[in-house]
Amino acid sequence: MSDDERADTGQVVDERETLGWDEFGEAARLLAADILRSGFRPDVVVAIARGGLLLAGAVAYALDVKSCGALNVEFYTGVDARLPEPVVLAPLLDSESLDDKRVLIVDDVSDSGRTLAMVVDLVARAGADARSVCLYSKPGTVLEPDFVWKSTSRWIDFPWSSLPPVTASPVTA
């Protein structure tokens, strides 16, 4: 098994796609260049929170777009655990401000694609010309992003979410 890692117990550990911070920065710039080459010039960048927040900021800076927003959507509740349908959470996006705008919707990965499809539809119904960008897309996605850096079937370890949450700990000198 060439790419599989073996734990000390001899068990096979699933293959993972690991994204580092430097590679993330390069990917964001490459995606911004792809967007410009396509002729699409967004007026607004909207992140799908939480996964799309960092990419949205990086792409917005690369494209020099100052108007940014976020839409909070919950779908995945854990590794391979999800709700029956994506759910929009408060605070809500000011969809009225998107009418007649070119909107770039940003997420980290289009896995099932259901969250991305829901947000693209929501933004388009608000009267916007909506396009989507993701770092990754998965083979089973129902919506292939307009712009994608890489396709993979692997589990993805992102630099911002691969470690457990920080908990309170004693201050050391």
C-alpha positions in Angstrom: 0.0 0.0 0.0 2.2 2.8 -1.3 0.4 5.9 0.0 -1.2 4.5 3.1 0.4 5.2 6.4 0.6 2.5 9.0 0.0 3.2 12.7 2.3 1.6 15.3 -0.4 -1.0 15.7 -0.1 -2.1 12.1 -3.5 -0.8 11.2 -4.0 1.0 7.9 -4.7 4.7 8.4 -7.0 6.2 5.7 -5.3 8.3 3.0 -5.7 12.0 3.7 -5.2 15.1 1.7 -3.2 17.5 3.8 -3.2 21.2 3.0 -0.5 23.4 4.6 -0.7 27.2 5.1 1.8 28.0 2.3 0.0 25.7 -0.2 -3.3 27.3 0.9 -1.9 30.8 0.0 -0.7 29.6 -3.4 -4.0 27.9 -4.1 -6.0 31.1 -3.2 -3.8 33.2 -5.6 -4.2 30.6 -8.4 -8.0 30.5 -7.9 -8.1 34.4 -8.1 -6.1 34.3 -11.3 -8.5 31.7 -12.8 -11.5 33.8 -11.8 -10.0 36.9 -13.6 -9.0 34.9 -16.6 -12.7 33.8 -16.9 -13.8 37.4 -17.2 -15.8 37.3 -14.0 -15.2 40.4 -11.8 -17.1 40.0 -8.5 -18.6 42.9 -6.7 -19.1 40.9 -3.5 -17.4 37.9 -2.0 -19.6 35.7 0.2 -18.1 33.0 2.4 -20.0 30.0 3.5 -19.1 29.9 7.2 -17.1 28.4 8.7 -15.0 26.5 6.1 -15.1 29.2 3.4 -14.1 32.1 5.6 -10.4 32.0 5.2 -10.4 31.3 1.5 -13.0 34.1 1.0 -10.7 36.6 2.7 -7.7 35.4 0.7 -9.5 35.5 -2.6 -11.1 38.9 -1.8 -7.7 40.4 -1.1 -6.2 38.8 -4.2 -9.1 40.2 -6.3 -9.1 43.6 -4.5 -12.8 43.1 -3.6 -13.7 45.0 -0.4 -17.3 44.1 -0.1 -17.4 40.8 1.8 -20.1 38.9 3.7 -20.7 35.5 5.2 -23.6 33.1 5.4 -23.7 30.6 8.2 -24.8 27.1 7.2 -24.8 24.0 9.2 -24.8 20.6 7.5 -21.9 18.5 8.8 -22.1 17.8 12.5 -18.9 15.7 12.6 -16.8 13.4 10.5 -19.3 11.7 8.1 -22.2 12.9 10.2 -24.6 15.4 8.8 -28.1 16.8 9.1 -30.8 15.7 6.6 -30.5 19.1 4.8 -28.2 22.1 5.1 -29.7 24.7 7.5 -29.0 28.5 7.3 -28.1 29.9 10.8 -28.3 33.5 12.1 -27.0 36.1 11.5 -28.5 36.1 8.0 -27.0 37.5 4.9 -28.4 40.8 3.6 -29.7 39.3 0.4 -31.4 42.5 -0.7 -28.0 44.1 -1.2 -27.0 41.4 -3.7 -29.6 42.4 -6.3 -27.8 43.1 -9.7 -24.4 42.3 -8.2 -21.8 39.8 -9.3 -21.3 37.5 -6.3 -18.5 35.0 -5.7 -19.6 32.3 -3.2 -16.7 30.7 -1.5 -16.4 27.4 0.5 -13.5 25.1 1.4 -14.9 22.0 -0.3 -17.8 20.9 -2.4 -18.2 17.4 -0.8 -21.9 16.5 -1.3 -22.4 19.9 -2.9 -25.7 20.3 -1.2 -24.6 23.3 0.9 -23.0 25.0 -2.1 -26.0 24.4 -4.3 -28.4 25.8 -1.6 -26.3 29.0 -1.2 -25.8 29.5 -5.0 -29.6 29.2 -5.4 -30.3 31.5 -2.5 -27.9 34.2 -3.9 -29.3 33.8 -7.4 -32.9 34.2 -6.2 -31.7 37.5 -4.6 -31.1 38.7 -8.1 -27.3 38.2 -8.3 -25.0 36.7 -10.9 -23.6 34.0 -8.7 -20.5 32.0 -9.2 -18.8 29.6 -6.9 -15.2 28.7 -5.9 -13.8 26.0 -3.6 -10.4 24.7 -2.8 -11.6 21.1 -3.4 -14.4 19.2 -5.0 -15.3 15.6 -4.4 -16.4 13.1 -7.0 -19.9 12.8 -5.7 -20.7 16.5 -5.5 -24.1 17.6 -6.9 -22.6 21.0 -7.8 -19.2 21.3 -9.3 -17.9 24.8 -8.4 -17.3 27.2 -11.2 -13.7 27.4 -10.0 -11.9 24.7 -8.1 -8.2 24.2 -7.2 -8.2 20.4 -6.8 -10.4 17.4 -6.9 -10.0 14.6 -4.4 -11.9 11.6 -3.0 -9.7 11.8 0.2 -10.6 13.2 3.6 -9.0 16.7 3.7 -7.0 18.0 6.7 -7.2 21.8 6.5 -4.6 23.8 8.5 -7.4 25.7 10.3 -9.4 22.7 11.4 -7.1 19.7 11.7 -6.4 20.3 15.4 -8.9 20.1 18.2 -10.5 23.2 19.6 -8.3 25.2 22.1 -9.5 24.8 25.7 -8.7 26.9 28.7 -5.3 25.9 30.2 -3.1 27.3 32.9 -0.8 30.2 31.8 2.8 29.2 31.8 5.7 31.6 32.4 
